[in-house]
């Protein structure tokens, strides 16, 4: 009987890519020790240890197959190997049997990994009363004998039994998988069932509602489509009509992506618990440093094929514009899919997931050395240069005698894939190293348990999204109505205070204040000046800034601006010396400013976003008009008075469109409203039936909505 698995054992599936950076087919030799301080090749992700560290991030074409006598360092390494083998062939598997040794310790000495279609389903005999209470559940079991058994021999594991033949078709997703678009392709009577592997029993029984059918989900998608014409969704099914994955994104998600989609996180927090809803999100951060959602999906299958489908579907819904950077959990199939769909996006593993897993892997070491955790996390999060990081890491490893720790060796070998210092030349939108956005795992902890149905889950998620939109609206109002407090009389600080949102200005202010404490020495003259920047208490860390007097632009060796979009303390220190008045406008990224969502920005984006001529495509025309309609909705929802004015304008415009459609030759002769003219909210507020008080409120809001207006 298989032993009980802990949450940490379940998590190892998703982090096996790190663990398998150790050679799973041979014991480590004398030269395989922890490589510390290895040089990093500039301009490339990876260093001298990259081939060893990443060898098992294999592509789907990797021909590696199990053979009798194959050895592994651990049973988890064997499981991870079989997991990748099963993914490549396209069949789910499970641990079918395990055996423990006799004696007091009872350690596991055998594990058998079997195809999930192994065995034969036997229907239990039930009484008539029980039969009325329980619904019939589908089974995957078809008597398949495919399996791989490993046994412990001394300090390694060996494949002792192997059967590679299956009695069923392989590939959960065949090449003729269909993508059912939203409008009318799934009728009200359509019933689509979902069947997953045995490990997904909870999902198979509960995710799609009573009876395991997807009708509730389809109804939800249709209902949302009816209320939001710009809503997009797609359903991936296999050749048997079984739902594999579902994706959707509403109008707000699309607009948010246009403004803040340069840095994206693909959140798969559900994998931390096997009973979580398989719900994933594409997310980012807005100009108030708040989380924002770019799309959602139910991901019932984690093959490379499914990830490619999901990424391509999401990218199409977002207009085809790929993000600059993408942060994800570690997953071999996902990594391969990202390489295909986002070849020009910088892909990074989530540092928080790796640090969290490190806490679990080193629990016994942390107990023995209480200060180790803080030292390791400080090394990753607070080091300001690569040299400092590697020096600290070496010191910690030596201090606690951890050179032979396989986990630390694995994550160090792939440090260029997850430690931010190695990726500072790419924009990730992370302003503070210790700053962490709320993830779906936080959402699960608040609202989810094993009995939560999909309908309840989606409703709760929608309420959470509504709360996010409200938080953003409140932050917008606070930014416009309340001045940010400056700490100095500097014109640079005042410029930043009037340009950034309050949240981003707070981060800028920290950098500006810190810039006053550096020792700045000029080391080179000419059109491009050079400066060295050090701090009294730590002269060992020196940063170098170059300043171009012709265009007044500067660059720093720390690359904080390239990574976060906010100027670093080192460049600010130089600017105070060379030009203490104002900063070049190029240093204020629009996505961090008060005008991040302004009409002019959206119009410019909309005009440049579609390479295709709108006159040549219904889809392109539809997308362009949807953006214009969303602009009206966002402005018109500010208050009840503005809403009434916007509603009246839109109704008149709609009547004119209908009239023009019926009589195109009528041209622009209208007696209601000329939709080619710029009509402001204030222009629509001249209705004498409106009380004076209401007119005053809407006039004030008209000023508020004008990007040129600012509070006195």
C-alpha positions as CSV (number, residue, x, y, z in Angstrom):
1,X,0.0,0.0,0.0
2,X,1.3,3.4,-0.9
3,X,2.5,5.5,2.0
4,X,0.8,8.8,2.8
5,X,2.2,11.7,0.8
6,X,2.8,15.1,2.3
7,X,2.1,18.4,0.7
8,X,5.8,18.7,0.2
9,X,5.8,15.4,-1.7
10,X,3.1,16.7,-4.0
11,X,5.0,20.0,-4.6
12,X,8.1,18.1,-5.8
13,X,6.3,17.3,-9.0
14,X,6.4,21.0,-10.0
15,X,9.9,21.6,-8.8
16,X,11.5,18.5,-10.2
17,X,13.1,20.5,-12.9
18,X,15.4,21.9,-10.3
19,X,16.0,18.6,-8.5
20,X,16.7,16.9,-11.8
21,X,19.5,19.3,-12.6
22,X,21.5,16.6,-10.7
23,X,22.3,13.8,-13.1
24,X,19.4,11.3,-12.6
25,X,21.2,8.5,-14.3
26,X,24.6,8.5,-12.5
27,X,26.0,9.3,-9.1
28,X,27.8,12.5,-8.7
29,X,31.5,12.2,-9.3
30,X,34.3,14.2,-7.7
31,X,33.9,17.0,-10.2
32,X,30.2,17.4,-9.7
33,X,30.4,19.4,-6.5
34,X,28.7,22.7,-5.9
35,X,30.2,25.3,-8.3
36,X,30.4,28.6,-6.6
37,X,31.3,31.9,-8.1
38,X,31.1,30.6,-11.7
39,X,31.4,33.3,-14.3
40,X,28.3,34.4,-16.1
41,X,28.4,35.0,-19.9
42,X,27.3,38.6,-20.4
43,X,24.3,39.2,-22.6
44,X,23.1,35.7,-22.2
45,X,20.9,33.9,-19.7
46,X,23.1,31.3,-18.2
47,X,26.7,30.8,-17.2
48,X,29.3,28.1,-17.2
49,X,27.1,25.7,-15.2
50,X,24.0,26.1,-17.5
51,X,24.3,22.9,-19.4
52,X,24.5,20.8,-16.3
53,X,21.9,22.8,-14.4
54,X,19.4,22.8,-17.2
55,X,20.0,19.5,-18.9
56,X,16.7,18.0,-17.8
57,X,14.7,20.9,-19.0
58,X,14.3,18.7,-22.0
59,X,12.2,19.5,-25.0
60,X,9.3,17.5,-26.1
61,X,11.5,15.8,-28.7
62,X,13.9,14.4,-26.1
63,X,14.2,10.7,-27.1
64,X,15.0,9.5,-23.5
65,X,12.9,6.5,-22.6
66,X,13.0,4.1,-19.6
67,X,15.0,0.9,-19.8
68,X,15.6,-2.0,-17.4
69,X,18.5,-1.3,-15.2
70,X,18.3,2.5,-15.4
71,X,19.4,4.1,-12.2
72,X,18.1,7.2,-10.3
73,X,19.4,9.1,-7.3
74,X,16.0,8.9,-5.6
75,X,12.5,7.6,-6.0
76,X,11.3,11.2,-6.6
77,X,13.9,11.5,-9.5
78,X,12.5,8.3,-10.9
79,X,8.9,9.7,-10.6
80,X,10.0,12.9,-12.3
81,X,11.6,11.0,-15.1
82,X,8.5,8.9,-15.7
83,X,6.3,12.0,-15.4
84,X,8.2,13.6,-18.3
85,X,8.1,10.4,-20.3
86,X,4.3,10.2,-19.8
87,X,3.9,13.8,-20.9
88,X,5.8,13.2,-24.1
89,X,3.8,10.2,-25.0
90,X,0.5,11.8,-23.8
91,X,-0.8,9.6,-21.0
92,X,-1.5,10.3,-17.3
93,X,0.1,8.1,-14.6
94,X,-0.1,7.5,-10.9
95,X,1.8,5.7,-8.2
96,X,0.1,2.4,-8.3
97,X,1.9,0.6,-5.5
98,X,4.7,1.0,-3.0
99,X,6.4,-1.2,-0.5
100,X,8.2,-0.5,2.7
101,X,11.0,-2.3,4.4
102,X,10.4,-4.4,7.5
103,X,11.7,-3.2,10.8
104,X,11.5,-0.1,12.9
105,X,12.3,2.5,10.2
106,X,10.0,1.2,7.4
107,X,11.5,3.1,4.6
108,X,10.1,2.9,1.1
109,X,12.1,0.3,-0.9
110,X,9.8,0.0,-4.0
111,X,7.5,2.2,-6.1
112,X,5.5,1.3,-9.2
113,X,4.4,4.0,-11.5
114,X,1.4,2.9,-13.6
115,X,-0.7,4.3,-16.4
116,X,-3.9,5.8,-15.0
117,X,-5.9,3.4,-17.2
118,X,-4.4,0.5,-15.2
119,X,-6.8,-1.9,-13.5
120,X,-10.5,-2.5,-14.1
121,X,-13.3,-0.5,-12.6
122,X,-15.6,-2.4,-10.4
123,X,-19.0,-0.9,-9.7
124,X,-19.8,-1.1,-6.0
125,X,-23.0,-2.7,-4.9
126,X,-25.3,0.0,-3.4
127,X,-28.6,0.0,-1.8
128,X,-31.5,1.7,-3.6
129,X,-31.3,4.6,-1.1
130,X,-27.6,5.1,-1.7
131,X,-28.2,4.9,-5.5
132,X,-30.6,7.8,-5.4
133,X,-28.1,9.9,-3.5
134,X,-24.9,9.1,-5.5
135,X,-24.4,9.9,-9.1
136,X,-22.7,7.5,-11.5
137,X,-19.1,8.6,-12.1
138,X,-16.9,7.8,-15.1
139,X,-13.8,5.7,-14.8
140,X,-10.6,5.8,-16.8
141,X,-9.5,2.3,-16.0
142,X,-9.2,0.0,-19.0
143,X,-6.8,-2.7,-17.8
144,X,-3.7,-1.1,-19.2
145,X,-0.5,-2.8,-18.1
146,X,2.0,0.0,-18.9
147,X,4.2,0.7,-15.9
148,X,7.7,1.2,-14.5
149,X,8.8,-0.2,-11.2
150,X,11.9,1.0,-9.3
151,X,13.6,-0.6,-6.2
152,X,16.1,0.8,-3.8
153,X,19.6,-0.7,-4.0
154,X,22.0,0.8,-1.5
155,X,22.1,4.5,-2.2
156,X,20.3,4.6,-5.5
157,X,17.1,3.3,-7.3
158,X,17.0,0.9,-10.2
159,X,14.3,0.1,-12.8
160,X,13.5,-3.6,-12.0
161,X,10.3,-4.0,-14.0
162,X,9.1,-2.2,-17.1
163,X,6.2,-2.4,-19.5
164,X,5.9,0.3,-22.2
165,X,3.0,-1.1,-24.3
166,X,-0.4,0.5,-23.8
167,X,-3.8,-1.0,-24.7
168,X,-5.3,2.4,-25.6
169,X,-4.6,5.4,-27.8
170,X,-2.0,7.8,-26.5
171,X,-2.3,11.6,-26.5
172,X,-5.0,13.2,-24.4
173,X,-5.1,16.0,-27.0
174,X,-5.0,14.8,-30.6
175,X,-4.0,16.9,-33.5
176,X,-7.7,17.5,-34.4
177,X,-8.4,19.2,-31.1
178,X,-11.0,21.9,-31.7
179,X,-11.2,25.5,-30.4
180,X,-14.8,26.4,-29.9
181,X,-15.2,30.1,-30.1
182,X,-17.8,31.8,-28.0
183,X,-20.6,32.9,-30.3
184,X,-23.2,30.3,-31.0
185,X,-20.8,27.4,-31.4
186,X,-22.0,25.7,-28.3
187,X,-25.8,25.5,-28.1
188,X,-27.8,25.6,-24.9
189,X,-28.4,21.8,-25.1
190,X,-24.7,20.9,-25.6
191,X,-23.3,18.7,-22.9
192,X,-19.5,18.5,-22.7
193,X,-17.9,16.1,-20.2
194,X,-14.5,16.3,-18.7
195,X,-12.5,13.2,-17.8
196,X,-9.0,13.6,-16.2
197,X,-6.5,11.2,-14.6
198,X,-7.1,9.6,-11.3
199,X,-5.0,12.2,-9.6
200,X,-7.7,14.7,-10.8
201,X,-10.6,12.7,-9.3
202,X,-11.8,15.7,-7.2
203,X,-11.7,17.9,-10.3
204,X,-13.4,15.3,-12.5
205,X,-16.2,15.1,-9.9
206,X,-16.6,18.7,-8.9
207,X,-15.0,21.3,-11.1
208,X,-17.7,21.3,-13.8
209,X,-20.7,20.9,-11.5
210,X,-23.2,18.2,-10.8
211,X,-22.8,15.1,-12.9
212,X,-19.5,16.2,-14.2
213,X,-20.9,18.2,-17.2
214,X,-19.7,21.6,-18.4
215,X,-23.1,23.1,-18.9
216,X,-22.7,25.5,-15.9
217,X,-19.4,26.7,-17.2
218,X,-20.8,27.2,-20.7
219,X,-23.8,29.1,-19.3
220,X,-21.4,31.3,-17.3
221,X,-19.4,32.1,-20.4
222,X,-22.5,32.8,-22.5
223,X,-23.9,35.1,-19.8
224,X,-20.7,37.0,-19.6
225,X,-20.5,37.3,-23.4
226,X,-24.0,38.7,-23.5
227,X,-23.2,41.5,-21.0
228,X,-19.7,42.2,-22.4
229,X,-19.5,42.2,-26.2
230,X,-15.7,42.4,-26.0
231,X,-15.5,39.3,-23.9
232,X,-13.4,36.4,-25.4
233,X,-13.4,32.8,-24.5
234,X,-12.3,29.5,-26.0
235,X,-12.7,25.9,-25.1
236,X,-10.2,23.2,-26.0
237,X,-11.6,19.7,-26.4
238,X,-10.2,16.4,-27.5
239,X,-11.4,14.1,-30.2
240,X,-14.0,12.6,-27.9
241,X,-15.5,16.0,-27.1
242,X,-14.0,16.1,-23.6
243,X,-13.2,19.5,-22.2
244,X,-9.4,19.8,-21.8
245,X,-8.9,23.5,-21.1
246,X,-11.0,26.7,-21.0
247,X,-9.8,30.3,-21.4
248,X,-11.6,33.6,-21.0
249,X,-10.8,37.3,-20.8
250,X,-13.2,40.3,-20.5
251,X,-12.9,43.8,-21.8
252,X,-11.3,45.2,-18.7
253,X,-8.6,42.5,-18.9
254,X,-7.8,43.5,-22.5
255,X,-7.7,47.2,-21.8
256,X,-5.5,46.6,-18.7
257,X,-3.1,44.5,-20.8
258,X,-2.8,47.4,-23.3
259,X,-1.6,49.6,-20.5
260,X,0.3,47.2,-18.2
261,X,1.0,44.1,-20.2
262,X,4.7,44.7,-20.6
263,X,5.4,42.4,-17.5
264,X,3.2,39.4,-17.0
265,X,3.0,36.6,-14.4
266,X,1.4,33.3,-15.2
267,X,0.1,32.2,-11.8
268,X,-0.4,28.5,-11.3
269,X,-0.7,28.6,-7.5
270,X,-3.4,25.9,-7.6
271,X,-0.7,23.2,-7.9
272,X,0.4,23.8,-4.3
273,X,-2.6,21.6,-3.2
274,X,-4.0,18.8,-5.2
275,X,-7.6,19.7,-4.2
276,X,-7.4,23.3,-5.5
277,X,-9.4,24.3,-8.5
278,X,-7.1,24.1,-11.6
279,X,-7.5,27.8,-12.2
280,X,-4.7,29.9,-13.6
281,X,-4.4,33.6,-14.3
282,X,-2.3,36.0,-16.4
283,X,-1.6,39.0,-14.2
284,X,0.5,42.1,-13.8
285,X,0.7,45.3,-11.9
286,X,-1.0,48.6,-12.6
287,X,0.2,52.2,-12.0
288,X,-0.8,52.0,-8.3
289,X,1.3,48.9,-7.8
290,X,-2.0,46.9,-7.5
291,X,-2.6,43.5,-9.1
292,X,-4.4,43.4,-12.4
293,X,-5.8,40.4,-14.3
294,X,-5.2,39.9,-18.0
295,X,-7.1,36.6,-18.5
296,X,-8.1,33.4,-16.8
297,X,-8.2,29.7,-17.6
298,X,-9.2,26.3,-16.2
299,X,-6.2,24.1,-17.0
300,X,-7.2,20.4,-16.7
301,X,-4.1,19.2,-18.5
302,X,-0.5,20.3,-18.3
303,X,1.1,19.0,-21.5
304,X,3.2,21.1,-23.8
305,X,0.3,21.0,-26.3
306,X,-2.1,22.4,-23.8
307,X,0.2,25.2,-22.8
308,X,0.9,26.1,-26.4
309,X,-2.9,26.3,-27.0
310,X,-3.5,28.4,-23.9
311,X,-0.6,30.8,-24.6
312,X,-1.6,31.2,-28.3
313,X,-5.2,31.8,-27.4
314,X,-4.4,34.3,-24.7
315,X,-2.0,36.1,-27.0
316,X,-4.6,36.3,-29.8
317,X,-7.1,37.8,-27.3
318,X,-4.6,40.4,-26.3
319,X,-4.1,41.6,-29.8
320,X,-1.0,39.5,-30.6
321,X,1.4,41.7,-28.6
322,X,3.7,39.6,-26.5
323,X,4.9,40.8,-23.1
324,X,8.5,42.0,-22.5
325,X,8.9,39.5,-19.6
326,X,7.1,36.5,-18.3
327,X,7.4,35.0,-14.8
328,X,6.1,31.5,-14.1
329,X,6.6,28.5,-11.9
330,X,9.0,25.7,-13.0
331,X,7.5,23.3,-15.4
332,X,9.2,21.6,-18.2
333,X,6.2,21.4,-20.6
334,X,5.4,25.1,-19.8
335,X,9.0,26.1,-20.5
336,X,8.9,24.4,-23.9
337,X,5.6,26.1,-24.8
338,X,6.9,29.5,-23.8
339,X,9.9,29.1,-26.0
340,X,7.6,28.5,-29.0
341,X,4.9,31.1,-28.3
342,X,7.0,33.8,-26.7
343,X,10.4,33.5,-28.3
344,X,11.3,37.1,-27.7
345,X,9.9,37.4,-24.2
346,X,12.4,37.0,-21.2
347,X,11.2,34.0,-19.2
348,X,12.0,33.9,-15.5
349,X,11.1,31.4,-12.8
350,X,9.3,32.9,-9.8
351,X,11.8,33.6,-7.0
352,X,9.1,33.4,-4.3
353,X,8.2,29.8,-5.4
354,X,11.8,28.7,-5.3
355,X,12.4,30.3,-1.9
356,X,9.2,28.8,-0.6
357,X,10.3,25.3,-1.8
358,X,13.7,25.9,-0.3
359,X,12.1,26.4,3.1
360,X,10.4,23.0,2.8
361,X,13.5,21.2,1.5
362,X,15.7,22.6,4.3
363,X,13.3,22.3,7.2
364,X,15.7,20.2,9.2
365,X,18.6,22.4,8.4
366,X,16.6,25.6,9.3
367,X,15.7,23.9,12.6
368,X,19.3,23.2,13.4
369,X,20.4,26.7,12.2
370,X,17.7,29.3,12.9
371,X,19.5,32.1,11.2
372,X,20.1,30.3,7.9
373,X,16.7,31.1,6.3
374,X,17.1,34.9,6.8
375,X,20.7,34.8,5.5
376,X,19.7,32.9,2.4
377,X,16.7,35.1,1.6
378,X,18.7,38.2,2.3
379,X,21.4,36.9,-0.1
380,X,18.8,36.6,-2.9
381,X,16.6,39.6,-2.2
382,X,19.0,42.2,-0.9
383,X,22.3,41.7,-2.7
384,X,22.9,44.7,-5.1
385,X,25.5,43.2,-7.4
386,X,26.2,39.7,-8.8
387,X,29.6,39.7,-7.1
388,X,28.0,40.4,-3.8
389,X,25.4,37.7,-4.3
390,X,27.9,35.0,-5.1
391,X,30.2,36.1,-2.3
392,X,27.4,35.9,0.2
393,X,26.2,32.5,-1.2
394,X,29.7,31.0,-0.9
395,X,30.0,32.3,2.6
396,X,26.6,30.8,3.7
397,X,27.4,27.4,2.1
398,X,30.8,27.3,3.8
399,X,29.4,28.6,7.2
400,X,26.8,25.9,7.4
401,X,28.7,23.1,5.6
402,X,26.1,22.8,2.8
403,X,28.3,22.1,-0.2
404,X,26.9,18.6,-0.6
405,X,23.2,19.8,-0.3
406,X,21.7,18.7,-3.6
407,X,18.8,21.2,-3.5
408,X,21.0,24.2,-3.0
409,X,23.3,23.0,-5.7
410,X,20.4,22.6,-8.1
411,X,19.0,26.1,-7.6
412,X,22.4,27.7,-7.6
413,X,23.2,26.0,-10.9
414,X,20.1,27.7,-12.5
415,X,20.5,31.0,-10.7
416,X,20.5,32.9,-14.0
417,X,16.9,31.7,-14.5
418,X,15.4,33.0,-11.2
419,X,17.7,35.4,-9.3
420,X,16.7,38.9,-10.5
421,X,20.3,40.2,-10.4
422,X,21.1,38.2,-13.5
423,X,18.1,39.6,-15.4
424,X,18.4,43.3,-14.6
425,X,18.6,44.4,-18.2
426,X,14.9,43.3,-18.8
427,X,11.8,45.1,-17.6
428,X,9.9,43.1,-15.0
429,X,8.1,46.0,-13.3
430,X,9.4,45.0,-9.8
431,X,10.2,48.2,-8.0
432,X,11.3,46.7,-4.7
433,X,13.2,43.4,-4.3
434,X,11.1,42.3,-1.3
435,X,7.8,43.5,-2.8
436,X,5.3,40.7,-3.5
437,X,1.9,41.0,-5.2
438,X,-1.1,39.0,-3.9
439,X,-1.3,35.7,-5.8
440,X,-4.1,33.3,-6.5
441,X,-2.8,31.2,-3.6
442,X,-3.8,34.1,-1.3
443,X,-7.2,34.1,-2.9
444,X,-7.6,30.3,-2.4
445,X,-6.7,30.6,1.3
446,X,-9.5,33.2,1.7
447,X,-12.3,31.7,-0.3
448,X,-11.7,28.1,-1.3
449,X,-12.1,24.7,0.3
450,X,-12.5,21.2,-1.1
451,X,-16.3,21.6,-1.3
452,X,-16.4,24.8,-3.3
453,X,-18.2,24.4,-6.6
454,X,-17.1,26.0,-9.8
455,X,-20.1,28.3,-9.8
456,X,-19.4,29.6,-6.3
457,X,-15.7,29.9,-7.1
458,X,-16.4,32.0,-10.3
459,X,-18.8,34.2,-8.5
460,X,-16.4,34.8,-5.7
461,X,-13.6,35.5,-8.2
462,X,-15.8,38.1,-10.0
463,X,-16.5,39.8,-6.6
464,X,-12.7,39.9,-6.0
465,X,-12.1,41.4,-9.4
466,X,-14.8,44.0,-8.7
467,X,-13.0,44.9,-5.5
468,X,-9.8,45.3,-7.4
469,X,-11.4,47.7,-9.9
470,X,-12.8,49.7,-7.0
471,X,-9.4,49.8,-5.3
472,X,-7.9,51.2,-8.5
473,X,-10.7,53.8,-8.8
474,X,-10.1,54.9,-5.2
475,X,-6.4,55.2,-5.8
476,X,-7.0,57.2,-8.9
477,X,-9.2,59.6,-6.9
478,X,-6.7,59.9,-4.1
479,X,-3.9,60.6,-6.6
480,X,-5.8,63.4,-8.3
481,X,-7.3,65.0,-5.2
482,X,-4.4,64.7,-2.7
483,X,-1.0,66.0,-3.3
484,X,2.0,63.8,-2.6
485,X,4.2,65.1,0.2
486,X,7.7,66.0,-0.8
487,X,10.6,65.8,1.7
488,X,12.9,68.3,0.0
489,X,12.8,71.6,-2.0
490,X,14.3,69.8,-5.0
491,X,12.6,70.5,-8.3
492,X,13.3,66.9,-9.4
493,X,11.3,65.6,-6.4
494,X,8.5,68.0,-7.2
495,X,8.5,66.9,-10.8
496,X,8.2,63.3,-9.8
497,X,5.5,64.0,-7.3
498,X,3.3,65.7,-10.0
499,X,4.0,63.0,-12.6
500,X,3.8,59.6,-10.8
501,X,0.9,58.1,-9.0
502,X,1.3,58.3,-5.2
503,X,2.3,54.7,-4.8
504,X,5.1,54.9,-7.4
505,X,6.2,58.3,-6.2
506,X,6.7,56.8,-2.7
507,X,9.2,54.3,-4.3
508,X,10.9,57.0,-6.3
509,X,11.1,59.1,-3.1
510,X,13.0,56.3,-1.4
511,X,15.5,56.2,-4.2
512,X,15.8,60.0,-4.2
513,X,16.4,60.2,-0.5
514,X,19.0,57.4,-0.6
515,X,20.8,59.3,-3.4
516,X,21.8,62.0,-1.0
517,X,24.0,59.6,1.0
518,X,26.4,58.5,-1.7
519,X,30.0,59.6,-2.4
520,X,30.1,60.5,-6.1
521,X,33.4,60.9,-7.9
522,X,33.9,62.0,-11.5
523,X,36.2,59.5,-13.2
524,X,36.0,60.6,-16.8
525,X,35.3,63.9,-18.8
526,X,34.0,64.6,-22.2
527,X,30.7,64.5,-23.9
528,X,30.0,61.3,-22.0
529,X,31.1,61.7,-18.4
530,X,31.8,58.8,-16.0
531,X,31.1,58.7,-12.3
532,X,31.8,56.1,-9.5
533,X,29.2,56.0,-6.7
534,X,30.0,54.4,-3.3
535,X,28.5,54.6,0.2
536,X,30.4,55.4,3.4
537,X,29.4,52.2,5.2
538,X,30.1,49.9,2.3
539,X,32.8,51.2,0.0
540,X,33.3,47.7,-1.4
541,X,30.1,48.1,-3.5
542,X,30.8,50.6,-6.3
543,X,28.4,51.5,-9.1
544,X,29.3,53.3,-12.3
545,X,27.1,55.9,-14.0
546,X,27.7,57.3,-17.5
547,X,26.1,60.7,-18.4
548,X,25.6,62.0,-21.9
549,X,25.5,65.8,-21.8
550,X,24.1,66.0,-25.4
551,X,20.8,64.3,-24.6
552,X,21.0,64.5,-20.8
553,X,20.6,60.7,-20.5
554,X,22.4,58.5,-18.0
555,X,23.0,54.8,-17.5
556,X,24.0,52.9,-14.4
557,X,25.7,49.6,-13.9
558,X,23.0,48.4,-11.5
559,X,20.4,48.5,-14.3
560,X,17.6,49.2,-11.8
561,X,15.8,51.5,-14.3
562,X,15.8,48.9,-17.0
563,X,14.4,46.4,-14.5
564,X,11.8,48.5,-12.7
565,X,11.1,51.6,-14.8
566,X,12.1,53.9,-12.0
567,X,15.4,55.7,-11.8
568,X,18.0,54.3,-9.3
569,X,19.6,56.3,-6.5
570,X,22.9,56.3,-8.3
571,X,21.6,58.1,-11.4
572,X,19.6,60.5,-9.3
573,X,22.7,61.4,-7.3
574,X,24.5,62.3,-10.5
575,X,21.6,64.3,-11.8
576,X,21.6,66.4,-8.6
577,X,25.1,67.3,-9.5
578,X,24.9,67.9,-13.3
579,X,21.4,69.3,-13.7
580,X,19.4,69.8,-10.5
581,X,16.3,71.2,-12.3
582,X,14.3,68.5,-14.0
583,X,14.6,64.9,-15.3
584,X,14.3,64.0,-19.0
585,X,10.7,62.9,-19.8
586,X,12.0,59.6,-21.1
587,X,12.6,58.5,-17.5
588,X,8.9,58.7,-16.6
589,X,7.4,55.5,-18.0
590,X,3.7,56.2,-18.9
591,X,2.7,53.0,-17.2
592,X,3.8,54.4,-13.8
593,X,2.2,57.9,-14.2
594,X,-1.1,59.5,-13.5
595,X,-1.8,59.4,-17.2
596,X,-1.3,55.7,-17.6
597,X,-5.0,55.2,-18.5
598,X,-5.7,58.6,-20.0
599,X,-7.6,58.9,-23.3
600,X,-4.7,60.3,-25.3
601,X,-2.6,57.4,-24.3
602,X,-5.3,54.9,-25.2
603,X,-6.1,56.6,-28.4
604,X,-2.4,56.6,-29.5
605,X,-2.1,52.9,-28.5
606,X,-5.3,52.1,-30.3
607,X,-4.2,53.8,-33.5
608,X,-0.8,52.1,-33.5
609,X,-1.9,48.7,-32.1
610,X,-3.6,47.3,-35.2
611,X,-1.2,46.8,-38.1
612,X,-4.1,45.6,-40.2
613,X,-6.3,48.1,-42.1
614,X,-9.6,48.2,-40.2
615,X,-11.5,48.6,-43.5
616,X,-10.2,45.1,-44.5
617,X,-11.4,43.1,-41.5
618,X,-14.6,42.8,-39.5
619,X,-12.6,41.5,-36.5
620,X,-10.2,44.5,-36.7
621,X,-13.1,47.0,-37.0
622,X,-14.8,45.3,-34.1
623,X,-11.8,45.4,-31.8
624,X,-11.1,49.1,-32.6
625,X,-14.7,50.1,-31.8
626,X,-14.7,48.0,-28.6
627,X,-11.8,50.0,-27.3
628,X,-13.6,53.2,-28.1
629,X,-16.7,51.9,-26.3
630,X,-14.7,50.8,-23.3
631,X,-13.2,54.3,-23.1
632,X,-16.7,55.8,-22.9
633,X,-17.7,53.2,-20.3
634,X,-14.7,53.9,-18.0
635,X,-15.3,57.6,-18.1
636,X,-19.0,57.4,-17.8
637,X,-19.0,55.2,-14.8
638,X,-17.4,57.8,-12.6
639,X,-20.6,58.9,-10.9
640,X,-24.3,58.8,-11.4
641,X,-24.4,62.2,-13.0
642,X,-21.6,61.5,-15.5
643,X,-23.2,58.1,-16.2
644,X,-26.5,59.8,-17.2
645,X,-24.7,62.2,-19.5
646,X,-22.7,59.5,-21.1
647,X,-25.7,57.3,-21.5
648,X,-27.6,60.1,-23.3
649,X,-24.6,60.7,-25.7
650,X,-24.2,57.1,-26.5
651,X,-27.9,56.6,-27.2
652,X,-27.9,59.5,-29.6
653,X,-24.8,58.2,-31.3
654,X,-26.3,54.7,-31.7
655,X,-29.4,56.2,-33.3
656,X,-27.2,58.1,-35.7
657,X,-25.4,54.9,-36.6
658,X,-28.6,53.0,-37.3
659,X,-29.9,56.0,-39.4
660,X,-26.7,56.0,-41.4
661,X,-26.8,52.2,-41.9
662,X,-30.3,52.6,-43.4
663,X,-29.4,55.6,-45.5
664,X,-25.6,55.8,-46.1
665,X,-26.1,58.6,-48.6
666,X,-27.5,60.9,-45.9
667,X,-23.8,61.7,-45.0
668,X,-23.2,63.8,-42.0
669,X,-26.5,65.7,-42.0
670,X,-27.8,65.0,-38.5
671,X,-30.1,66.9,-36.2
672,X,-29.1,65.1,-33.1
673,X,-25.3,64.9,-32.7
674,X,-22.3,64.9,-35.0
675,X,-20.2,61.9,-33.9
676,X,-17.2,63.3,-35.7
677,X,-17.1,66.2,-33.3
678,X,-15.3,66.1,-30.0
679,X,-18.2,66.0,-27.4
680,X,-17.2,66.4,-23.8
681,X,-19.2,65.5,-20.7
682,X,-19.6,69.2,-20.0
683,X,-21.2,69.8,-23.4
684,X,-23.9,67.2,-22.6
685,X,-24.7,68.7,-19.2
686,X,-26.7,71.7,-20.5
687,X,-30.0,70.0,-20.0
688,X,-32.0,72.5,-18.1
689,X,-34.0,69.8,-16.5
690,X,-31.0,68.9,-14.4
691,X,-30.8,70.6,-11.0
692,X,-28.2,73.2,-10.5
693,X,-26.5,71.1,-7.9
694,X,-26.2,68.2,-10.3
695,X,-24.9,70.5,-13.1
696,X,-22.2,71.8,-10.8
697,X,-21.1,68.2,-9.8
698,X,-20.9,67.1,-13.4
699,X,-19.0,70.2,-14.4
700,X,-16.5,69.5,-11.7
701,X,-16.2,65.9,-12.8
702,X,-15.7,67.0,-16.3
703,X,-12.7,68.9,-15.1
704,X,-11.6,65.9,-13.1
705,X,-11.8,63.7,-16.2
706,X,-9.8,66.2,-18.2
707,X,-6.1,65.0,-18.0
708,X,-4.9,68.6,-17.9
709,X,-6.7,69.4,-14.7
710,X,-5.0,69.0,-11.3
711,X,-6.2,69.9,-7.8
712,X,-5.2,73.2,-6.4
